[in-house]
Amino acid sequence: MNFLQFKTAQDRLYACIGLALMLIGLFGIIPDALAHGVTVGDKGYIQETTGVHPIPFIYLGAKHMMTGYDHLLFLLGVIFFLYRLKDVTIYVTLFAVGHVITLLSGVLMEISISAYIIDAIIGFSVVYKALDNMGAYQRWFGFQPNTKVATFLFGLMHGFGLATKILDYELSPDGLLPNLIFFNIGVELGQILALVGILIAISYWRKAGNFLYHAYKANAFMMMLGFLLMFYQITGYIVQ
C-alpha cells in the first residue's frame, strides 16, 4: 500500500494503524512470544557462575544490546530526526541513564513485576516514538510531549525489563554488584556500536535524497513492529 495515496496525514496514520492491526491478526497464530532478555545458553551461565567475572559479563551486556531488537527499534526512533551529534549524545545518554538506574535498582532491591507487562510497555515505547516522529500528537492534541523526558522514562522501562529477567535467573550474591556493573558497561559498549551502525546507515539514507519522502512510511513500519511486540507480550501474559 502506498501511504501517499491518502490525501491527508491523518488518513495515512489511520491506514498505518489498520495495517498494524492486520499484522497483529496474521502473526497471532504464532504461539510463542518473543522475549526481552537473555538466551538460554547465557541464562545457564548466569545461573551457575559465582564470583566476579568482568569479561564474560561485559560480553553478555554488549550482546544483549546488539541483539535487543526492542532497544534498537526505540533508539532508531529516538535518533531518526536528530542531525547533530550533540543532540544524539544527549538523548542516548538520557536513555542509558534510565536503563542503568532500573537495571541496578531492580535487581539489587529485588523489584519483580511480570516480564510480559514490562515488555508490553517496551513495545509501546516503540509505538509512542514512531507516532511522535509522525507528528501524531501535535495533530491529535495540539501538544508536543517533552521528548527528552519521554526518552528517559522509557529508558527506565527498558532497564526494568531486563532486571525482571535477571531476577528470574537467581544470580549468586557472590559478586552480584560488580557483575551487574560490568554487565552495564557491556550494555553501553554495545549501544555505542549499534548506534555507530545505525548512524552510518541513516546518514547515507539522508544523502540519497529520498529520506523525507520515505520517512513517514519508515516510522509507520516501526509503529507496526511496536504493536506486534505489544501483542506478543500481552498474549504471553494471558496464556501464562
N, C-alpha and C positions, 0 to 999 in steps of 0.2 A: 504494500500500500504506500502511495506517495502522499506524505502529510501535506505537501504544498498544494494539493488539490483542494484543500479546505480553505474557505475564504478568510476565516479569522483564526487567530492564535488559540482562542478558546475552543473552537471547533476541533482544531488539531489536537489540543490537550485531551478533549473528551475521546477522540479517536485513539489516542495513546492508552488511556485508561481502559477503553474497550478491548484493545489488543492485549493488554496486561491480563485482564480477566479471562480472555480466551486462552492465553498461555497457561494460566493457572489451571484451567479446566483440562488442558491437554496433559500437563505434567502431573496432574493429580493422581494419575494411575500409577505413578512411581511410588512404591511402598516406603522406601527408606528416606528419611530426611537427611539432607546434607548437614554435617555437624561443624560447629565452630569449635576448634580445639586442636588436639594433638593426635597423630596417627597411632595405630595400635602398637606398632613396634616401639615408638617413642614412649608411649604410655607404660609399657613394660619396663623400660629402662628407668623412667622416673620413679616407678613404684619400688624398684629393687635397690636403687642407689642410696648410699649413705655417705656422709662427709661432704666436703667442699670439692666441687668439680667445675672449675672455671670454663675450660674449653668446651666440654660437652654441652653445658647449659647456654653458653653464648651461641653455639651452633644451633641448638634447639630453638632459641629465641629468634635467630635470624631466619631459620627455616619456617617457623610459624608465620612470620611477617611476609616472607617471599611467596608462600603458598596460601596465604589468607585472602581468599577471593573477596570476602566481605570488606576487609580492611582496604584492599587495593581499589575496590569499586568506590568506596567512600572517599578515599584520598584523591582518586581521579576526579570525582565530582567537586571536591574542595578546590583543586588547582586548575580546574577546567578553564576558567576565565581569568586566571591570575597570570599576568605577563611579566611582573617584576620579581626578581629573585628574593628581594626583601619581603614582599608580601607572601610568597611561597613559604619562606622560612618562618614567618610569624604564625601562619595558620597551621603548618605542620608541627611546630613547637607546641601550640595550644593542644592539638590532638595528642601529641606524645605525652605531655604533662598529665592530661586527663587519664590516659591509658596507664601510666605508671602509678598514679595515685590509687586507682581502684584495684589494679592487679596486686600491688603490695598489701594494701589495707584489707582487701577482700580475703586474701589467703591468710595473712597473719592474724586477723580478727575472726576468721572462720565465718564470714558472712555468706551464707548459702541461699541462693534463690534458684528456682528451676532454670537450667541452662536453656531450655526451649523458650521460656519467656524472654530472657535476656537476648537470645539470638534473634527472636522475632523483632525486638526493638532495634537490634543492629540492622536487620533487613529494612526496617522502617527508616533508619538513618540514611540509607542509600536512596530510598524513595523521596525523603524530605529534601535531600540535597539536589537531586535531579529536578524536582519541581521548582526549587529555588532558582536553579540555573535557567529554567524555562520561563521565569518571571511570573509564576502562577500566583504567588502570594500578593504581589502588587495588583494584579488584575482582579483577584477574588476579594481581597480585603482592603486594598489601597494602602497596604502597610508592608514594609520590608523588615523582616526579623533581623536581629543582630547576628550576622554570620559568624563572627568570632566567638560569641557566647555559645551559639549552636555547635560549633566545631569542638569547643572544649567539653560541653555537656555530652556530646556523642562520643568523644574520646573516653569519658568516664564509663560509658556503657560498653564500649569495645573492650576496655581493660577488665571490667567486671565480668564480661562474658568468658574471658579466658580464666579468670580467677575461679569461677564456679566449676570449670572443668578440672583445674588443678586440684581443687579440694576433693573432687571425686576420686582422685588418684592416691590420696592419703600419703603425701610426701613424708619422708622421715624428718623428724625435727632436728636431726643431726645435720647441721649445715644448711638449714632451710633458708634463713635470711640471705646469706652470701649467694646461694644458688639462685634465689629469686632475683637478686641484684644483677648477677651475671646473665640471667635469662633476659632481663630488661635491656641490658647492654646489647645483647644479640638482637633483640627486637628493634632497637634504634638503628643498629648497623644494617639490618635487613630492610628497614624502612628507607634508609638513605639510598641503598642500592636499587630498591624498587622505584623510588622517586626519580632517580637518575634515568632509568629506562623509560619511565612514563614521560618525563620532561623532554627527553630526546625525541621520542615518538611524536608527542603533541607539538613540539617546535617545528618538526618537518611538516606536519599536517597544516599548521598555520601558514607556513611559507608556500604551500601548494596553491593557495588562493581560493579554495573551496571550503575553508574551515567554517565560516559563519553560515554558509549555505546548508551544511550538514550538521551543525551544532545542535539544532533543535531535535533532529532525529536521533542523534547520538545520545542525548540526555533522555529522550523518550525510551530508548532501548535500555539505558541504565535504570530507569524507573521500573521497567517491566522486570528486570532481573531482581531488583529490590523486592517487588511484590512476590516473586517466586520464592525468594529466601524467606520472606514472612510466612508464606503459605506452608512451606516445608516444616518450619518450626512450630507453627500453630497446629498442624496436623500431627506432628510428633508429640506435642503436649497432650492433645486429645487422646491419642492412642495409648500413651503411657499412663 
